[in-house]
Amino acid sequence: MHQHHKDNKSEACLQSIAAIRDTLYVLSGKWKLPIIVALSNGPQRFKDLQRSLEDITPKILSKELKELELNEFVTRTVYATSPVTVEYALTRYSSSLDNIIEELREWGLQHRKRMMNSSRKSKKKELEQV
């Protein structure tokens, strides 16, 4: 009986690990979530998106946008203007990431604050030891 319970627990753990790995695979890299956040204010052209993300190269932005498009988070619309205009926008499905993004933002703010306090404390200790 006890062994059966343990098997269920380890199976649930394995499923959790698999689900987390899938999520990280889809959202991997340092750019995918920031791109989604940048597009949350509405559709943007490639250059505007690159400008709002600051230090991303065109090659990386293009690759990340293609992957986000494949995973149905972003749409790419080409307008027959002269020159051609390409616009990127979030899909409805991308809103399934809203809670994750908000939690990551909150955690990031708390972590930064903790690290800044921690580095202040260690600097204070260093000064006290002199």
ZANU-78454 format. One record per residue: residue number from 1; residue in one letter; x, y, z of N, C-alpha, C, CB in turn. Coordinates in steps of 0.02 Angstrom, whole numbers, plus 50000, padded with zeros to 5 digits. Glycine has a CB too. Layout:
REM residues N
rec num: NUM | residu: A | nx: X | ny: Y | nz: Z | cax: X | cay: Y | caz: Z | cx: X | cy: Y | cz: Z | cbx: X | cby: Y | cbz: Z
...
END
This chain:
REM residues 130
rec num: 1 | residu: M | nx: 50041 | ny: 49940 | nz: 50000 | cax: 50000 | cay: 50000 | caz: 50000 | cx: 50044 | cy: 50063 | cz: 50000 | cbx: 49953 | cby: 50000 | cbz: 50061
rec num: 2 | residu: H | nx: 50092 | ny: 50066 | nz: 50046 | cax: 50135 | cay: 50123 | caz: 50051 | cx: 50175 | cy: 50134 | cz: 49986 | cbx: 50183 | cby: 50115 | cbz: 50110
rec num: 3 | residu: Q | nx: 50198 | ny: 50079 | nz: 49956 | cax: 50237 | cay: 50082 | caz: 49894 | cx: 50195 | cy: 50113 | cz: 49838 | cbx: 50261 | cby: 50012 | cbz: 49874
rec num: 4 | residu: H | nx: 50131 | ny: 50095 | nz: 49835 | cax: 50086 | cay: 50121 | caz: 49783 | cx: 50080 | cy: 50197 | cz: 49789 | cbx: 50016 | cby: 50087 | cbz: 49788
rec num: 5 | residu: H | nx: 50073 | ny: 50221 | nz: 49851 | cax: 50069 | cay: 50293 | caz: 49863 | cx: 50133 | cy: 50328 | cz: 49841 | cbx: 50056 | cby: 50307 | cbz: 49939
rec num: 6 | residu: K | nx: 50190 | ny: 50298 | nz: 49855 | cax: 50254 | cay: 50326 | caz: 49836 | cx: 50260 | cy: 50330 | cz: 49760 | cbx: 50312 | cby: 50284 | cbz: 49866
rec num: 7 | residu: D | nx: 50237 | ny: 50278 | nz: 49725 | cax: 50238 | cay: 50277 | caz: 49652 | cx: 50197 | cy: 50334 | cz: 49623 | cbx: 50213 | cby: 50210 | cbz: 49625
rec num: 8 | residu: N | nx: 50138 | ny: 50345 | nz: 49651 | cax: 50095 | cay: 50400 | caz: 49629 | cx: 50128 | cy: 50467 | cz: 49639 | cbx: 50027 | cby: 50398 | cbz: 49665
rec num: 9 | residu: K | nx: 50161 | ny: 50473 | nz: 49697 | cax: 50195 | cay: 50535 | caz: 49713 | cx: 50253 | cy: 50548 | cz: 49665 | cbx: 50221 | cby: 50533 | cbz: 49786
rec num: 10 | residu: S | nx: 50293 | ny: 50496 | nz: 49651 | cax: 50349 | cay: 50506 | caz: 49605 | cx: 50324 | cy: 50517 | cz: 49534 | cbx: 50396 | cby: 50445 | cbz: 49608
rec num: 11 | residu: E | nx: 50268 | ny: 50486 | nz: 49516 | cax: 50238 | cay: 50497 | caz: 49450 | cx: 50215 | cy: 50570 | cz: 49443 | cbx: 50178 | cby: 50449 | cbz: 49439
rec num: 12 | residu: A | nx: 50184 | ny: 50596 | nz: 49496 | cax: 50162 | cay: 50666 | caz: 49497 | cx: 50222 | cy: 50713 | cz: 49492 | cbx: 50120 | cby: 50682 | cbz: 49561
rec num: 13 | residu: C | nx: 50276 | ny: 50694 | nz: 49527 | cax: 50337 | cay: 50734 | caz: 49525 | cx: 50366 | cy: 50734 | cz: 49454 | cbx: 50389 | cby: 50706 | cbz: 49576
rec num: 14 | residu: L | nx: 50368 | ny: 50676 | nz: 49423 | cax: 50394 | cay: 50670 | caz: 49355 | cx: 50352 | cy: 50711 | cz: 49306 | cbx: 50396 | cby: 50596 | cbz: 49333
rec num: 15 | residu: Q | nx: 50286 | ny: 50710 | nz: 49316 | cax: 50242 | cay: 50750 | caz: 49273 | cx: 50254 | cy: 50825 | cz: 49283 | cbx: 50167 | cby: 50733 | cbz: 49287
rec num: 16 | residu: S | nx: 50266 | ny: 50844 | nz: 49346 | cax: 50281 | cay: 50915 | caz: 49360 | cx: 50346 | cy: 50936 | cz: 49327 | cbx: 50285 | cby: 50926 | cbz: 49436
rec num: 17 | residu: I | nx: 50396 | ny: 50894 | nz: 49333 | cax: 50461 | cay: 50909 | caz: 49302 | cx: 50453 | cy: 50915 | cz: 49226 | cbx: 50514 | cby: 50855 | cbz: 49319
rec num: 18 | residu: A | nx: 50417 | ny: 50868 | nz: 49196 | cax: 50405 | cay: 50870 | caz: 49124 | cx: 50369 | cy: 50934 | cz: 49103 | cbx: 50365 | cby: 50807 | cbz: 49101
rec num: 19 | residu: A | nx: 50318 | ny: 50953 | nz: 49142 | cax: 50280 | cay: 51014 | caz: 49126 | cx: 50324 | cy: 51076 | cz: 49132 | cbx: 50219 | cby: 51020 | cbz: 49173
rec num: 20 | residu: I | nx: 50365 | ny: 51079 | nz: 49183 | cax: 50410 | cay: 51136 | caz: 49192 | cx: 50461 | cy: 51139 | cz: 49135 | cbx: 50447 | cby: 51132 | cbz: 49261
rec num: 21 | residu: R | nx: 50488 | ny: 51081 | nz: 49117 | cax: 50537 | cay: 51078 | caz: 49062 | cx: 50505 | cy: 51102 | cz: 48997 | cbx: 50564 | cby: 51007 | cbz: 49054
rec num: 22 | residu: D | nx: 50442 | ny: 51080 | nz: 48984 | cax: 50407 | cay: 51102 | caz: 48923 | cx: 50399 | cy: 51178 | cz: 48923 | cbx: 50338 | cby: 51068 | cbz: 48918
rec num: 23 | residu: T | nx: 50379 | ny: 51205 | nz: 48980 | cax: 50370 | cay: 51277 | caz: 48987 | cx: 50435 | cy: 51314 | cz: 48974 | cbx: 50343 | cby: 51295 | cbz: 49056
rec num: 24 | residu: L | nx: 50489 | ny: 51291 | nz: 49006 | cax: 50554 | cay: 51324 | caz: 48997 | cx: 50579 | cy: 51316 | cz: 48925 | cbx: 50604 | cby: 51294 | cbz: 49045
rec num: 25 | residu: Y | nx: 50564 | ny: 51261 | nz: 48893 | cax: 50585 | cay: 51251 | caz: 48824 | cx: 50550 | cy: 51303 | cz: 48779 | cbx: 50567 | cby: 51179 | cbz: 48800
rec num: 26 | residu: V | nx: 50485 | ny: 51312 | nz: 48789 | cax: 50446 | cay: 51359 | caz: 48748 | cx: 50466 | cy: 51431 | cz: 48762 | cbx: 50371 | cby: 51349 | cbz: 48760
rec num: 27 | residu: L | nx: 50480 | ny: 51446 | nz: 48825 | cax: 50495 | cay: 51516 | caz: 48844 | cx: 50569 | cy: 51528 | cz: 48857 | cbx: 50456 | cby: 51534 | cbz: 48906
rec num: 28 | residu: S | nx: 50612 | ny: 51482 | nz: 48833 | cax: 50684 | cay: 51486 | caz: 48848 | cx: 50717 | cy: 51548 | cz: 48821 | cbx: 50718 | cby: 51425 | cbz: 48821
rec num: 29 | residu: G | nx: 50774 | ny: 51563 | nz: 48850 | cax: 50812 | cay: 51621 | caz: 48829 | cx: 50792 | cy: 51683 | cz: 48867 | cbx: 50804 | cby: 51632 | cbz: 48754
rec num: 30 | residu: K | nx: 50833 | ny: 51734 | nz: 48859 | cax: 50819 | cay: 51795 | caz: 48898 | cx: 50774 | cy: 51844 | cz: 48862 | cbx: 50884 | cby: 51829 | cbz: 48915
rec num: 31 | residu: W | nx: 50752 | ny: 51827 | nz: 48800 | cax: 50715 | cay: 51876 | caz: 48761 | cx: 50641 | cy: 51863 | cz: 48752 | cbx: 50745 | cby: 51880 | cbz: 48695
rec num: 32 | residu: K | nx: 50618 | ny: 51800 | nz: 48754 | cax: 50548 | cay: 51786 | caz: 48737 | cx: 50498 | cy: 51823 | cz: 48780 | cbx: 50535 | cby: 51712 | cbz: 48742
rec num: 33 | residu: L | nx: 50506 | ny: 51819 | nz: 48846 | cax: 50458 | cay: 51854 | caz: 48889 | cx: 50464 | cy: 51930 | cz: 48882 | cbx: 50470 | cby: 51834 | cbz: 48962
rec num: 34 | residu: P | nx: 50524 | ny: 51959 | nz: 48879 | cax: 50527 | cay: 52031 | caz: 48868 | cx: 50495 | cy: 52053 | cz: 48801 | cbx: 50599 | cby: 52054 | cbz: 48869
rec num: 35 | residu: I | nx: 50500 | ny: 52012 | nz: 48749 | cax: 50467 | cay: 52027 | caz: 48686 | cx: 50391 | cy: 52028 | cz: 48696 | cbx: 50487 | cby: 51976 | cbz: 48630
rec num: 36 | residu: I | nx: 50365 | ny: 51979 | nz: 48731 | cax: 50293 | cay: 51976 | caz: 48745 | cx: 50271 | cy: 52037 | cz: 48785 | cbx: 50276 | cby: 51911 | cbz: 48783
rec num: 37 | residu: V | nx: 50311 | ny: 52056 | nz: 48835 | cax: 50295 | cay: 52115 | caz: 48875 | cx: 50296 | cy: 52178 | cz: 48831 | cbx: 50344 | cby: 52122 | cbz: 48935
rec num: 38 | residu: A | nx: 50347 | ny: 52183 | nz: 48788 | cax: 50352 | cay: 52241 | caz: 48743 | cx: 50292 | cy: 52247 | cz: 48696 | cbx: 50416 | cby: 52238 | cbz: 48703
rec num: 39 | residu: L | nx: 50265 | ny: 52190 | nz: 48675 | cax: 50208 | cay: 52190 | caz: 48630 | cx: 50141 | cy: 52197 | cz: 48667 | cbx: 50207 | cby: 52125 | cbz: 48589
rec num: 40 | residu: S | nx: 50143 | ny: 52196 | nz: 48733 | cax: 50080 | cay: 52200 | caz: 48772 | cx: 50045 | cy: 52267 | cz: 48766 | cbx: 50094 | cby: 52185 | cbz: 48845
rec num: 41 | residu: N | nx: 50082 | ny: 52318 | nz: 48743 | cax: 50050 | cay: 52384 | caz: 48733 | cx: 50021 | cy: 52392 | cz: 48663 | cbx: 50101 | cby: 52439 | cbz: 48745
rec num: 42 | residu: G | nx: 50024 | ny: 52338 | nz: 48624 | cax: 49996 | cay: 52340 | caz: 48557 | cx: 50047 | cy: 52320 | cz: 48505 | cbx: 49969 | cby: 52410 | cbz: 48541
rec num: 43 | residu: P | nx: 50024 | ny: 52310 | nz: 48442 | cax: 50067 | cay: 52288 | caz: 48388 | cx: 50125 | cy: 52336 | cz: 48376 | cbx: 50026 | cby: 52280 | cbz: 48323
rec num: 44 | residu: Q | nx: 50182 | ny: 52308 | nz: 48355 | cax: 50241 | cay: 52349 | caz: 48340 | cx: 50276 | cy: 52324 | cz: 48278 | cbx: 50290 | cby: 52349 | cbz: 48400
rec num: 45 | residu: R | nx: 50309 | ny: 52371 | nz: 48244 | cax: 50351 | cay: 52351 | caz: 48188 | cx: 50418 | cy: 52327 | cz: 48216 | cbx: 50362 | cby: 52411 | cbz: 48138
rec num: 46 | residu: F | nx: 50454 | ny: 52290 | nz: 48175 | cax: 50517 | cay: 52258 | caz: 48195 | cx: 50565 | cy: 52309 | cz: 48227 | cbx: 50550 | cby: 52225 | cbz: 48135
rec num: 47 | residu: K | nx: 50577 | ny: 52364 | nz: 48192 | cax: 50626 | cay: 52415 | caz: 48217 | cx: 50604 | cy: 52445 | cz: 48283 | cbx: 50634 | cby: 52471 | cbz: 48165
rec num: 48 | residu: D | nx: 50539 | ny: 52458 | nz: 48290 | cax: 50514 | cay: 52486 | caz: 48353 | cx: 50522 | cy: 52436 | cz: 48410 | cbx: 50439 | cby: 52505 | cbz: 48347
rec num: 49 | residu: L | nx: 50509 | ny: 52373 | nz: 48395 | cax: 50517 | cay: 52320 | caz: 48444 | cx: 50590 | cy: 52314 | cz: 48465 | cbx: 50491 | cby: 52253 | cbz: 48416
rec num: 50 | residu: Q | nx: 50635 | ny: 52316 | nz: 48416 | cax: 50706 | cay: 52312 | caz: 48430 | cx: 50728 | cy: 52371 | cz: 48474 | cbx: 50747 | cby: 52311 | cbz: 48364
rec num: 51 | residu: R | nx: 50702 | ny: 52430 | nz: 48458 | cax: 50719 | cay: 52490 | caz: 48496 | cx: 50695 | cy: 52485 | cz: 48569 | cbx: 50689 | cby: 52552 | cbz: 48463
rec num: 52 | residu: S | nx: 50635 | ny: 52458 | nz: 48578 | cax: 50607 | cay: 52454 | caz: 48646 | cx: 50643 | cy: 52401 | cz: 48688 | cbx: 50532 | cby: 52438 | cbz: 48643
rec num: 53 | residu: L | nx: 50675 | ny: 52352 | nz: 48655 | cax: 50712 | cay: 52300 | caz: 48691 | cx: 50785 | cy: 52319 | cz: 48701 | cbx: 50707 | cby: 52234 | cbz: 48654
rec num: 54 | residu: E | nx: 50806 | ny: 52374 | nz: 48671 | cax: 50874 | cay: 52402 | caz: 48676 | cx: 50929 | cy: 52358 | cz: 48648 | cbx: 50888 | cby: 52415 | cbz: 48747
rec num: 55 | residu: D | nx: 50958 | ny: 52312 | nz: 48686 | cax: 51019 | cay: 52279 | caz: 48662 | cx: 51010 | cy: 52211 | cz: 48628 | cbx: 51065 | cby: 52270 | cbz: 48719
rec num: 56 | residu: I | nx: 50953 | ny: 52201 | nz: 48595 | cax: 50944 | cay: 52138 | caz: 48557 | cx: 50966 | cy: 52150 | cz: 48485 | cbx: 50868 | cby: 52114 | cbz: 48560
rec num: 57 | residu: T | nx: 51000 | ny: 52101 | nz: 48456 | cax: 51021 | cay: 52107 | caz: 48386 | cx: 50963 | cy: 52089 | cz: 48340 | cbx: 51084 | cby: 52062 | cbz: 48371
rec num: 58 | residu: P | nx: 50962 | ny: 52116 | nz: 48279 | cax: 50909 | cay: 52099 | caz: 48232 | cx: 50904 | cy: 52023 | cz: 48219 | cbx: 50920 | cby: 52135 | cbz: 48166
rec num: 59 | residu: K | nx: 50961 | ny: 51990 | nz: 48215 | cax: 50962 | cay: 51918 | caz: 48202 | cx: 50927 | cy: 51879 | cz: 48259 | cbx: 51035 | cby: 51893 | cbz: 48195
rec num: 60 | residu: I | nx: 50942 | ny: 51897 | nz: 48321 | cax: 50912 | cay: 51863 | caz: 48379 | cx: 50837 | cy: 51880 | cz: 48383 | cbx: 50948 | cby: 51884 | cbz: 48444
rec num: 61 | residu: L | nx: 50820 | ny: 51944 | nz: 48373 | cax: 50750 | cay: 51964 | caz: 48376 | cx: 50709 | cy: 51925 | cz: 48324 | cbx: 50742 | cby: 52040 | cbz: 48364
rec num: 62 | residu: S | nx: 50736 | ny: 51919 | nz: 48264 | cax: 50702 | cay: 51883 | caz: 48211 | cx: 50691 | cy: 51810 | cz: 48230 | cbx: 50743 | cby: 51888 | cbz: 48146
rec num: 63 | residu: K | nx: 50743 | ny: 51778 | nz: 48257 | cax: 50739 | cay: 51708 | caz: 48278 | cx: 50687 | cy: 51699 | cz: 48333 | cbx: 50808 | cby: 51683 | cbz: 48302
rec num: 64 | residu: E | nx: 50689 | ny: 51743 | nz: 48383 | cax: 50642 | cay: 51738 | caz: 48439 | cx: 50570 | cy: 51750 | cz: 48416 | cbx: 50661 | cby: 51790 | cbz: 48494
rec num: 65 | residu: L | nx: 50559 | ny: 51798 | nz: 48371 | cax: 50492 | cay: 51811 | caz: 48346 | cx: 50465 | cy: 51751 | cz: 48307 | cbx: 50492 | cby: 51873 | cbz: 48300
rec num: 66 | residu: K | nx: 50508 | ny: 51718 | nz: 48267 | cax: 50487 | cay: 51658 | caz: 48230 | cx: 50466 | cy: 51603 | cz: 48278 | cbx: 50545 | cby: 51633 | cbz: 48185
rec num: 67 | residu: E | nx: 50504 | ny: 51593 | nz: 48332 | cax: 50487 | cay: 51542 | caz: 48382 | cx: 50423 | cy: 51560 | cz: 48419 | cbx: 50544 | cby: 51533 | cbz: 48432
rec num: 68 | residu: L | nx: 50413 | ny: 51623 | nz: 48435 | cax: 50352 | cay: 51645 | caz: 48469 | cx: 50291 | cy: 51636 | cz: 48422 | cbx: 50357 | cby: 51719 | cbz: 48491
rec num: 69 | residu: E | nx: 50303 | ny: 51646 | nz: 48358 | cax: 50250 | cay: 51636 | caz: 48308 | cx: 50232 | cy: 51562 | cz: 48302 | cbx: 50272 | cby: 51664 | cbz: 48239
rec num: 70 | residu: L | nx: 50283 | ny: 51519 | nz: 48301 | cax: 50272 | cay: 51446 | caz: 48298 | cx: 50233 | cy: 51421 | cz: 48358 | cbx: 50339 | cby: 51410 | cbz: 48293
rec num: 71 | residu: N | nx: 50245 | ny: 51452 | nz: 48416 | cax: 50210 | cay: 51431 | caz: 48478 | cx: 50145 | cy: 51469 | cz: 48490 | cbx: 50256 | cby: 51439 | cbz: 48537
rec num: 72 | residu: E | nx: 50124 | ny: 51506 | nz: 48439 | cax: 50059 | cay: 51540 | caz: 48437 | cx: 50051 | cy: 51596 | cz: 48489 | cbx: 50005 | cby: 51490 | cbz: 48447
rec num: 73 | residu: F | nx: 50107 | ny: 51629 | nz: 48506 | cax: 50104 | cay: 51686 | caz: 48552 | cx: 50102 | cy: 51752 | cz: 48514 | cbx: 50163 | cby: 51685 | cbz: 48600
rec num: 74 | residu: V | nx: 50130 | ny: 51751 | nz: 48452 | cax: 50137 | cay: 51812 | caz: 48413 | cx: 50113 | cy: 51800 | cz: 48341 | cbx: 50211 | cby: 51836 | cbz: 48413
rec num: 75 | residu: T | nx: 50083 | ny: 51852 | nz: 48312 | cax: 50066 | cay: 51849 | caz: 48240 | cx: 50109 | cy: 51899 | cz: 48203 | cbx: 49990 | cby: 51865 | cbz: 48228
rec num: 76 | residu: R | nx: 50123 | ny: 51883 | nz: 48141 | cax: 50163 | cay: 51926 | caz: 48098 | cx: 50119 | cy: 51945 | cz: 48039 | cbx: 50229 | cby: 51890 | cbz: 48074
rec num: 77 | residu: T | nx: 50108 | ny: 52010 | nz: 48030 | cax: 50066 | cay: 52034 | caz: 47975 | cx: 50108 | cy: 52077 | cz: 47929 | cbx: 50005 | cby: 52074 | cbz: 48002
rec num: 78 | residu: V | nx: 50105 | ny: 52061 | nz: 47864 | cax: 50142 | cay: 52098 | caz: 47813 | cx: 50093 | cy: 52142 | cz: 47776 | cbx: 50180 | cby: 52050 | cbz: 47764
rec num: 79 | residu: Y | nx: 50106 | ny: 52207 | nz: 47775 | cax: 50064 | cay: 52255 | caz: 47738 | cx: 50099 | cy: 52274 | cz: 47673 | cbx: 50050 | cby: 52318 | cbz: 47782
rec num: 80 | residu: A | nx: 50059 | ny: 52276 | nz: 47619 | cax: 50087 | cay: 52290 | caz: 47552 | cx: 50098 | cy: 52365 | cz: 47542 | cbx: 50039 | cby: 52263 | cbz: 47498
rec num: 81 | residu: T | nx: 50135 | ny: 52395 | nz: 47587 | cax: 50153 | cay: 52465 | caz: 47580 | cx: 50219 | cy: 52468 | cz: 47542 | cbx: 50158 | cby: 52501 | cbz: 47649
rec num: 82 | residu: S | nx: 50243 | ny: 52528 | nz: 47528 | cax: 50308 | cay: 52534 | caz: 47496 | cx: 50352 | cy: 52580 | cz: 47538 | cbx: 50301 | cby: 52562 | cbz: 47423
rec num: 83 | residu: P | nx: 50405 | ny: 52555 | nz: 47571 | cax: 50424 | cay: 52484 | caz: 47574 | cx: 50374 | cy: 52443 | cz: 47616 | cbx: 50495 | cby: 52476 | cbz: 47603
rec num: 84 | residu: V | nx: 50380 | ny: 52377 | nz: 47611 | cax: 50336 | cay: 52332 | caz: 47647 | cx: 50340 | cy: 52344 | cz: 47722 | cbx: 50354 | cby: 52258 | cbz: 47630
rec num: 85 | residu: T | nx: 50283 | ny: 52344 | nz: 47756 | cax: 50281 | cay: 52352 | caz: 47829 | cx: 50263 | cy: 52285 | cz: 47860 | cbx: 50229 | cby: 52407 | cbz: 47850
rec num: 86 | residu: V | nx: 50303 | ny: 52265 | nz: 47910 | cax: 50289 | cay: 52203 | caz: 47946 | cx: 50274 | cy: 52222 | cz: 48018 | cbx: 50349 | cby: 52152 | cbz: 47941
rec num: 87 | residu: E | nx: 50218 | ny: 52197 | nz: 48042 | cax: 50197 | cay: 52213 | caz: 48110 | cx: 50188 | cy: 52149 | cz: 48151 | cbx: 50132 | cby: 52255 | cbz: 48109
rec num: 88 | residu: Y | nx: 50208 | ny: 52152 | nz: 48214 | cax: 50202 | cay: 52095 | caz: 48259 | cx: 50152 | cy: 52113 | cz: 48313 | cbx: 50270 | cby: 52076 | cbz: 48290
rec num: 89 | residu: A | nx: 50110 | ny: 52063 | nz: 48331 | cax: 50059 | cay: 52074 | caz: 48382 | cx: 50051 | cy: 52011 | cz: 48423 | cbx: 49992 | cby: 52096 | cbz: 48351
rec num: 90 | residu: L | nx: 50026 | ny: 52019 | nz: 48484 | cax: 50013 | cay: 51962 | caz: 48527 | cx: 49948 | cy: 51928 | cz: 48506 | cbx: 50009 | cby: 51983 | cbz: 48601
rec num: 91 | residu: T | nx: 49945 | ny: 51863 | nz: 48514 | cax: 49883 | cay: 51825 | caz: 48501 | cx: 49843 | cy: 51823 | cz: 48566 | cbx: 49899 | cby: 51753 | cbz: 48476
rec num: 92 | residu: R | nx: 49781 | ny: 51801 | nz: 48561 | cax: 49740 | cay: 51792 | caz: 48621 | cx: 49772 | cy: 51741 | cz: 48668 | cbx: 49668 | cby: 51770 | cbz: 48602
rec num: 93 | residu: Y | nx: 49801 | ny: 51689 | nz: 48637 | cax: 49834 | cay: 51636 | caz: 48676 | cx: 49890 | cy: 51662 | cz: 48720 | cbx: 49861 | cby: 51582 | cbz: 48629
rec num: 94 | residu: S | nx: 49924 | ny: 51715 | nz: 48699 | cax: 49980 | cay: 51742 | caz: 48738 | cx: 49957 | cy: 51766 | cz: 48807 | cbx: 50013 | cby: 51801 | cbz: 48700
rec num: 95 | residu: S | nx: 49893 | ny: 51782 | nz: 48814 | cax: 49868 | cay: 51804 | caz: 48879 | cx: 49869 | cy: 51747 | cz: 48931 | cbx: 49796 | cby: 51832 | cbz: 48873
rec num: 96 | residu: S | nx: 49878 | ny: 51685 | nz: 48907 | cax: 49885 | cay: 51629 | caz: 48954 | cx: 49950 | cy: 51635 | cz: 48995 | cbx: 49884 | cby: 51561 | cbz: 48916
rec num: 97 | residu: L | nx: 49994 | ny: 51680 | nz: 48974 | cax: 50058 | cay: 51692 | caz: 49009 | cx: 50054 | cy: 51750 | cz: 49058 | cbx: 50113 | cby: 51705 | cbz: 48959
rec num: 98 | residu: D | nx: 49998 | ny: 51785 | nz: 49060 | cax: 49992 | cay: 51846 | caz: 49102 | cx: 50010 | cy: 51833 | cz: 49175 | cbx: 49921 | cby: 51873 | cbz: 49098
rec num: 99 | residu: N | nx: 49983 | ny: 51780 | nz: 49205 | cax: 49997 | cay: 51766 | caz: 49275 | cx: 50070 | cy: 51749 | cz: 49286 | cbx: 49953 | cby: 51709 | cbz: 49300
rec num: 100 | residu: I | nx: 50099 | ny: 51710 | nz: 49240 | cax: 50170 | cay: 51691 | caz: 49245 | cx: 50214 | cy: 51753 | cz: 49242 | cbx: 50189 | cby: 51641 | cbz: 49189
rec num: 101 | residu: I | nx: 50199 | ny: 51797 | nz: 49194 | cax: 50239 | cay: 51858 | caz: 49185 | cx: 50233 | cy: 51903 | cz: 49247 | cbx: 50215 | cby: 51897 | cbz: 49122
rec num: 102 | residu: E | nx: 50172 | ny: 51910 | nz: 49274 | cax: 50162 | cay: 51951 | caz: 49334 | cx: 50200 | cy: 51923 | cz: 49394 | cbx: 50087 | cby: 51956 | cbz: 49350
rec num: 103 | residu: E | nx: 50197 | ny: 51857 | nz: 49402 | cax: 50234 | cay: 51824 | caz: 49458 | cx: 50310 | cy: 51834 | cz: 49449 | cbx: 50217 | cby: 51749 | cbz: 49461
rec num: 104 | residu: L | nx: 50335 | ny: 51826 | nz: 49388 | cax: 50407 | cay: 51835 | caz: 49376 | cx: 50427 | cy: 51908 | cz: 49389 | cbx: 50424 | cby: 51816 | cbz: 49303
rec num: 105 | residu: R | nx: 50384 | ny: 51955 | nz: 49369 | cax: 50399 | cay: 52026 | caz: 49381 | cx: 50403 | cy: 52040 | cz: 49456 | cbx: 50344 | cby: 52071 | cbz: 49349
rec num: 106 | residu: E | nx: 50353 | ny: 52016 | nz: 49493 | cax: 50352 | cay: 52026 | caz: 49566 | cx: 50413 | cy: 51995 | cz: 49599 | cbx: 50288 | cby: 51995 | cbz: 49596
rec num: 107 | residu: W | nx: 50428 | ny: 51932 | nz: 49579 | cax: 50486 | cay: 51898 | caz: 49608 | cx: 50550 | cy: 51936 | cz: 49592 | cbx: 50490 | cby: 51825 | cbz: 49582
rec num: 108 | residu: G | nx: 50556 | ny: 51959 | nz: 49529 | cax: 50615 | cay: 51996 | caz: 49508 | cx: 50626 | cy: 52060 | cz: 49549 | cbx: 50610 | cby: 52014 | cbz: 49435
rec num: 109 | residu: L | nx: 50571 | ny: 52095 | nz: 49562 | cax: 50576 | cay: 52156 | caz: 49603 | cx: 50599 | cy: 52140 | cz: 49674 | cbx: 50508 | cby: 52193 | cbz: 49605
rec num: 110 | residu: Q | nx: 50569 | ny: 52088 | nz: 49703 | cax: 50587 | cay: 52067 | caz: 49771 | cx: 50660 | cy: 52043 | cz: 49774 | cbx: 50540 | cby: 52011 | cbz: 49796
rec num: 111 | residu: H | nx: 50680 | ny: 52005 | nz: 49724 | cax: 50748 | cay: 51977 | caz: 49723 | cx: 50800 | cy: 52033 | cz: 49717 | cbx: 50756 | cby: 51927 | cbz: 49665
rec num: 112 | residu: R | nx: 50786 | ny: 52081 | nz: 49672 | cax: 50832 | cay: 52137 | caz: 49663 | cx: 50840 | cy: 52176 | cz: 49728 | cbx: 50807 | cby: 52184 | cbz: 49607
rec num: 113 | residu: K | nx: 50783 | ny: 52188 | nz: 49762 | cax: 50784 | cay: 52223 | caz: 49826 | cx: 50825 | cy: 52184 | cz: 49878 | cbx: 50711 | cby: 52235 | cbz: 49852
rec num: 114 | residu: R | nx: 50814 | ny: 52119 | nz: 49880 | cax: 50850 | cay: 52076 | caz: 49927 | cx: 50925 | cy: 52078 | cz: 49914 | cbx: 50825 | cby: 52003 | cbz: 49922
rec num: 115 | residu: M | nx: 50944 | ny: 52073 | nz: 49851 | cax: 51015 | cay: 52073 | caz: 49833 | cx: 51047 | cy: 52140 | cz: 49848 | cbx: 51023 | cby: 52056 | cbz: 49758
rec num: 116 | residu: M | nx: 51010 | ny: 52194 | nz: 49835 | cax: 51038 | cay: 52261 | caz: 49850 | cx: 51047 | cy: 52269 | cz: 49925 | cbx: 50992 | cby: 52316 | cbz: 49821
rec num: 117 | residu: N | nx: 50998 | ny: 52247 | nz: 49965 | cax: 51004 | cay: 52249 | caz: 50038 | cx: 51062 | cy: 52206 | cz: 50061 | cbx: 50939 | cby: 52227 | cbz: 50072
rec num: 118 | residu: S | nx: 51068 | ny: 52147 | nz: 50032 | cax: 51121 | cay: 52100 | caz: 50049 | cx: 51190 | cy: 52129 | cz: 50034 | cbx: 51111 | cby: 52033 | cbz: 50011
rec num: 119 | residu: S | nx: 51196 | ny: 52162 | nz: 49977 | cax: 51262 | cay: 52191 | caz: 49959 | cx: 51278 | cy: 52250 | cz: 50004 | cbx: 51264 | cby: 52212 | cbz: 49885
rec num: 120 | residu: R | nx: 51226 | ny: 52288 | nz: 50025 | cax: 51237 | cay: 52344 | caz: 50071 | cx: 51262 | cy: 52318 | cz: 50138 | cbx: 51172 | cby: 52385 | cbz: 50081
rec num: 121 | residu: K | nx: 51231 | ny: 52263 | nz: 50161 | cax: 51251 | cay: 52234 | caz: 50226 | cx: 51323 | cy: 52210 | cz: 50223 | cbx: 51204 | cby: 52175 | cbz: 50245
rec num: 122 | residu: S | nx: 51342 | ny: 52176 | nz: 50168 | cax: 51410 | cay: 52151 | caz: 50164 | cx: 51460 | cy: 52208 | cz: 50158 | cbx: 51417 | cby: 52103 | cbz: 50104
rec num: 123 | residu: K | nx: 51441 | ny: 52263 | nz: 50125 | cax: 51486 | cay: 52321 | caz: 50121 | cx: 51493 | cy: 52353 | cz: 50190 | cbx: 51459 | cby: 52374 | cbz: 50070
rec num: 124 | residu: K | nx: 51437 | ny: 52355 | nz: 50226 | cax: 51438 | cay: 52383 | caz: 50294 | cx: 51485 | cy: 52342 | cz: 50339 | cbx: 51366 | cby: 52386 | cbz: 50324
rec num: 125 | residu: K | nx: 51480 | ny: 52274 | nz: 50333 | cax: 51523 | cay: 52230 | caz: 50372 | cx: 51596 | cy: 52241 | cz: 50354 | cbx: 51504 | cby: 52156 | cbz: 50360
rec num: 126 | residu: E | nx: 51610 | ny: 52249 | nz: 50289 | cax: 51679 | cay: 52261 | caz: 50267 | cx: 51706 | cy: 52326 | cz: 50298 | cbx: 51683 | cby: 52266 | cbz: 50189
rec num: 127 | residu: L | nx: 51664 | ny: 52377 | nz: 50299 | cax: 51685 | cay: 52441 | caz: 50327 | cx: 51697 | cy: 52435 | cz: 50403 | cbx: 51632 | cby: 52495 | cbz: 50313
rec num: 128 | residu: E | nx: 51655 | ny: 52396 | nz: 50436 | cax: 51662 | cay: 52386 | caz: 50508 | cx: 51727 | cy: 52348 | cz: 50525 | cbx: 51601 | cby: 52347 | cbz: 50536
rec num: 129 | residu: Q | nx: 51749 | ny: 52306 | nz: 50479 | cax: 51809 | cay: 52265 | caz: 50492 | cx: 51873 | cy: 52304 | cz: 50480 | cbx: 51808 | cby: 52203 | cbz: 50448
rec num: 130 | residu: V | nx: 51868 | ny: 52361 | nz: 50446 | cax: 51929 | cay: 52400 | caz: 50431 | cx: 51953 | cy: 52438 | cz: 50491 | cbx: 51915 | cby: 52449 | cbz: 50374
END
